[in-house]
Each structure stands twice: as C-alpha cells, then as structure tokens.
C-alpha cells in the first residue's frame, strides 16, 4: 500500500516538475519576445531622433520675409523708438484691459483684487469682452463673478451639447 502511495506521489511530483519547466520555457520565450519588441522600438526611436536632428528647410513667402526685414530695421533702432513703435501696433483702447487682465491673472493678492475691480468697471465691445473672457484664469473669473454690476459678457456661455443630449434631461443621463 505504501508502495502505491509512493509511486503515485512520484508521478504527481514529476508532473508538477514538468509543468514548472514548461512554464519557465514559456516565460523565457515571452521575455525574449518583449526584448525583441523593445529593441525594435528603440531602433525606431533612434531613427526618428536622427531625422529630427537633420536640418529641415521651409520656404518662407516673400511677404513674410519683407515683414521680418522691417522688424530687423526696427531692432537696429534705439530701444525707446522700438518700444514706441511696438506700442503703436496695439490700439490705445485695448492696452488698458489687457494690462489689467494680466495683473488679475498673474499679480499678487492686492494687485489681483484691484485689477478685477478695474476690469469690472470697463465698457468694451462684444469682441473685446469675448477675448478677455477666453483669456481669464479661474481666479479672475471667480473674482469678476463676485463683483457687483459686472458685465455678463465677461463670462463665456455654456458649451453646446450634442443633439441627442439636448433632447434628454441632463440629470437623467447621469443616472
């Protein structure tokens, strides 16, 4: 009886050993496949990097070249003259709102509050309000929303829903 138990346990042991050897071989094959894929990807990446390092020439239209040459002439002038010329490119009525928006977006706490209050007092065109609304950071938009008598054109409307969503209740969609 003990001989039968010993023989069966030997068979089971050899079966488990054979299974482990098989699993090792399969695992090693998978590792080799992954190494091959990785080396192929690394070669592709090296090729892409080499292509990016090569000099690429882009033809520039003559109109743009003329504008660059005009800008080069400006850069040869004194900095004061250039600064005045650059200021003249931006219309005067747009300078203040953008400066205030920049202060509201990037300034310290006191500068932010003052700039938001000054922004709320401006009267601009629809397009200018829309541009400023798109450029506002979250804290600037919240500050404008909390300010009394602010023009509602500072705030962008809700985004348009797809047609199938417009027909159903939004709350039902989330259930």
matplotlib code that plots the C-alpha trace (Angstrom):
import matplotlib.pyplot as plt

x = [0.0, 2.8, 4.4, 1.3, 1.2, 4.9, 4.6, 1.6, 3.3, 6.4, 4.2, 2.5, 5.9, 7.3, 4.1, 4.5, 8.2, 7.4, 4.7, 7.2, 9.8, 7.2, 6.1, 9.8, 10.2, 7.1, 8.1, 11.6, 10.0, 7.8, 10.8, 12.7, 9.8, 9.5, 13.2, 13.0, 10.0, 11.8, 14.9, 12.8, 11.1, 14.5, 15.8, 12.7, 13.1, 16.8, 15.8, 13.2, 15.7, 18.2, 15.6, 14.7, 18.4, 18.7, 18.3, 14.9, 14.3, 11.0, 10.3, 9.0, 6.8, 8.3, 5.6, 6.7, 10.4, 9.6, 7.9, 11.0, 13.3, 11.1, 11.4, 15.2, 15.2, 13.2, 15.7, 18.5, 16.9, 17.2, 15.1, 13.0, 11.9, 11.2, 9.1, 7.0, 6.6, 5.5, 3.0, 1.5, 0.7, -1.8, -4.7, -4.8, -8.3, -7.0, -3.9, -5.6, -7.9, -5.1, -2.8, -5.5, -6.2, -2.5, -2.4, -5.5, -4.2, -0.6, -0.4, -0.3, -3.4, -3.8, -3.0, -5.4, -8.3, -7.6, -7.3, -10.6, -12.4, -11.0, -11.9, -15.5, -15.8, -14.7, -17.0, -15.8, -17.2, -18.6, -15.5, -13.2, -15.2, -15.2, -11.4, -10.9, -13.2, -11.3, -8.0, -9.2, -7.9, -10.2, -9.5, -10.0, -13.4, -14.4, -13.4, -15.4, -18.4, -18.3, -18.0, -21.2, -22.5, -20.1, -20.9, -22.1, -20.2, -17.1, -18.4, -18.5, -21.7, -22.1, -20.7, -23.1, -24.4, -24.7, -28.2, -29.0, -28.1, -30.2, -33.4, -33.0, -32.7, -29.1, -30.0, -31.5, -28.3, -26.2, -28.5]
y = [0.0, 2.4, 1.5, 2.6, 5.9, 6.5, 5.7, 8.0, 10.8, 10.4, 10.6, 13.8, 15.3, 14.6, 16.1, 19.3, 19.5, 19.1, 21.8, 24.2, 23.5, 24.2, 27.5, 28.6, 28.0, 29.9, 32.8, 32.9, 33.0, 35.9, 37.7, 37.2, 38.5, 41.6, 42.2, 42.0, 44.4, 46.8, 46.7, 47.4, 50.3, 51.7, 51.5, 53.3, 55.9, 56.4, 56.8, 59.4, 61.3, 61.2, 62.6, 65.3, 66.3, 66.8, 70.4, 71.0, 73.9, 75.6, 78.0, 81.4, 83.5, 86.8, 88.9, 87.4, 87.9, 91.6, 91.9, 90.3, 92.7, 95.6, 94.1, 93.9, 97.5, 98.2, 96.2, 98.3, 101.4, 102.6, 100.7, 103.7, 104.2, 100.5, 100.5, 103.4, 101.7, 98.4, 100.3, 101.9, 98.5, 97.9, 100.3, 102.5, 101.4, 97.8, 98.4, 99.0, 96.0, 93.6, 95.1, 94.8, 91.2, 90.4, 91.8, 90.0, 86.7, 86.9, 89.6, 89.3, 89.3, 93.1, 93.6, 90.9, 92.5, 96.0, 94.7, 92.7, 95.8, 97.9, 95.3, 95.2, 99.0, 98.8, 99.2, 97.4, 95.9, 92.4, 91.0, 92.5, 91.1, 87.7, 87.8, 88.8, 86.0, 83.4, 84.7, 84.8, 82.4, 80.7, 83.0, 86.1, 84.8, 84.0, 87.5, 89.0, 86.9, 88.1, 91.7, 93.8, 95.3, 93.4, 93.0, 89.4, 89.4, 88.7, 85.1, 82.5, 80.7, 77.0, 74.7, 73.3, 69.8, 67.2, 66.9, 63.6, 65.1, 68.2, 66.2, 64.4, 65.8, 66.1, 64.6, 61.5, 61.0, 60.7, 58.1]
z = [0.0, 0.8, -2.4, -4.3, -2.4, -3.0, -6.7, -7.2, -5.3, -7.5, -10.6, -9.3, -8.3, -11.8, -13.3, -11.2, -12.1, -15.8, -15.5, -13.8, -16.6, -19.2, -17.5, -17.3, -21.0, -21.9, -19.6, -21.2, -24.7, -23.6, -22.2, -25.4, -27.5, -25.3, -25.6, -29.4, -29.4, -27.2, -29.3, -32.5, -30.7, -29.6, -33.1, -34.5, -31.8, -32.7, -36.4, -35.5, -33.4, -36.2, -38.6, -36.2, -35.9, -39.6, -40.9, -42.4, -44.7, -45.1, -47.8, -46.5, -48.7, -49.8, -47.9, -44.6, -45.4, -46.0, -42.6, -41.0, -42.7, -41.4, -37.9, -38.3, -39.2, -36.0, -33.9, -35.2, -33.8, -30.2, -27.7, -26.9, -30.5, -30.9, -27.7, -29.0, -32.4, -30.7, -28.5, -31.6, -33.0, -30.2, -30.2, -27.2, -26.1, -25.9, -23.9, -20.5, -20.5, -21.4, -18.8, -16.2, -17.2, -17.0, -13.5, -12.5, -13.8, -12.5, -9.9, -6.1, -4.0, -3.7, -7.4, -8.3, -6.4, -7.7, -11.3, -11.1, -9.7, -12.5, -15.1, -13.9, -14.5, -18.2, -21.1, -24.2, -27.3, -27.5, -29.2, -26.7, -23.8, -25.5, -26.0, -22.4, -21.2, -23.1, -21.6, -18.0, -15.4, -13.0, -10.1, -12.2, -13.5, -9.9, -8.8, -11.6, -10.8, -7.1, -8.2, -8.2, -11.5, -13.7, -17.4, -18.1, -21.4, -19.4, -19.0, -21.7, -22.4, -21.8, -24.5, -27.0, -26.3, -29.0, -30.4, -28.7, -25.3, -25.9, -26.2, -22.8, -19.3, -18.2, -14.8, -16.4, -18.4, -15.2, -13.6]

ax = plt.figure().add_subplot(projection="3d")
ax.plot(x, y, z, "-o")
ax.set_aspect("equal")
plt.show()
